[in-house]
Amino acid sequence: MTKVIYPGQTIGIIGGGQLGRMMALAAKEAGFNVAVLEPTVDSPCGQVADIRIVAPYNDEAALEELAEVSDVITYEFENIDYAGLKRLSEIAYVPQGAELVKITQDRIIEKTEIQATGVPIAKFVEAANYEELVERIETVGFPCVVKTARGGYDGKGQQTIQSIEEIASAKSLFEHSACIAEAFVPFTKEISVIVQRNGNGETYCLPIGENVHVNHILHETIVPARISELLAAKAMKAAETIANHLNLIGTLAVEIFVLENDEILINELAPRPHNSGHYSIEACSISQFHQHVRAVCGWPLREPKLWTETVMVNILGQHVVPLTNSISKYPNWSIHLYGKNEAKTNRKMGHVTILSTNIEETLKEIEQSKIWL
């Protein structure tokens, strides 16, 4: 039987960013206390937590302190210290375990695990160094994308190669880690499936989001994704297959490419609530954050239902002032700001969710607001 955590007990969160903040707010609604471990003093999650432990993620004494004050521990992002999380899971209750982080921290391991489930992925080769890349790149052909195996997000740590003559432009990526070269996928759109599962194997997917990126950073998520029912069923089945293969407890975001022939290819995994699921706070019968808390606390999950069509738009640093100046014009917009002090360009500062009766009209309204120019 799965261990059940009750209101009044404490959920420890590793990571103090906006995902931790929204997770903590959901936990506090249900009557839990929240502890957070985060190196920054005034973090978004720290602002709403009951207990703040300010220390690096691999600080053994801090991890022990988190274990002492918490009845269950979860995390809000995957680039935490695997060895520290593994040690922590030996002295505390960490239902997600550490292996999921190990898998999703390394693209080579992640691609190999996805491949093992039999769901479709783009052709790829791994290369420990630049010389291996030169030897193996012809296997995937051109164009292709070379990505660092570790680190890299929002388009960082990758390089598109159009021909063998351009291969030298990927050389610097090997300063960070081994790499993979992946066949370029001529996709028509990107979607994401957020699958959530508890320790009893009870599994639900959120309604599928269609993701629009600008400069490799998520700009909008449109829900429901503008895809066929058959494709939606295929994408959910793939996400659930991966979740079961990984014995998921908690949340897994599965990013997927949609091809012209209505086929899908799995792109990447994230073992946590995801930017493309923020719309669920207003638009669903249960948000990804409430469901995540239920999953790690051993509660039964609720079937997510979409109330209405929805668009979620990210607020980056450069959008904060124009958005703030426009608040009075858009009473139907739900505005979430994450409590970050400095509004740097391209830094995620918040998001807006717009419940819609006409997606095309809502997309036009977003464009005409000129906030996201």
Salt bridges, closest charged atoms under 4 A:
GLU29 OE1 - HIS290 NE2 2.97
ASP50 OD1 - LYS28 NZ 2.95
GLU60 OE2 - ARG87 NH2 3.48
GLU78 OE1 - ARG272 NE 2.56
GLU99 OE2 - LYS86 NZ 3.74
ASP106 OD2 - ARG150 NH1 3.58
GLU113 OE1 - HIS245 NE2 2.76
GLU132 OE1 - ARG136 NH1 3.38
ASP154 OD1 - LYS348 NZ 3.75
GLU182 OE2 - LYS111 NZ 2.38
GLU182 OE1 - LYS147 NZ 3.00
GLU190 OE2 - HIS213 ND1 3.59
GLU210 OE1 - LYS189 NZ 3.58
GLU210 OE2 - ARG226 NH2 2.83
GLU220 OE2 - HIS219 NE2 3.51
GLU255 OE2 - HIS274 NE2 3.15
GLU263 OE2 - LYS234 NZ 3.50
GLU268 OE2 - ARG107 NH2 2.83
GLU282 OE2 - HIS336 NE2 2.76
GLU303 OE1 - LYS305 NZ 3.63
GLU360 OE2 - ARG226 NH1 2.98
GLU361 OE2 - LYS364 NZ 3.73
